[in-house]
């Protein structure tokens, strides 16, 4: 039996979004998290804090632009660029 594979990056991001938005549904990877109402500007700091903790990265204040974190795909690309 193969070893258990850790949760992939996209699944981790999705779980963070679901936890913070308090919604059970998972958005499509390219769906706008803000336009869909899953997140708003008040939730963004909580998302970024959770991402920093989950992926052991530091997100500088200069990157606090909602468009950089508008979808799971964009978040995943951003995280890859910080690792």
Secondary structure, 3 states (H helix, E strand, C coil): CCCCCCCCHHHHHHHHHHHHHCCCCCCCCCCCCCCCCCCCHHHHHHHHHHHHHHHCCCCCHHHCCHHHHCCHHHHHHHHHHHC
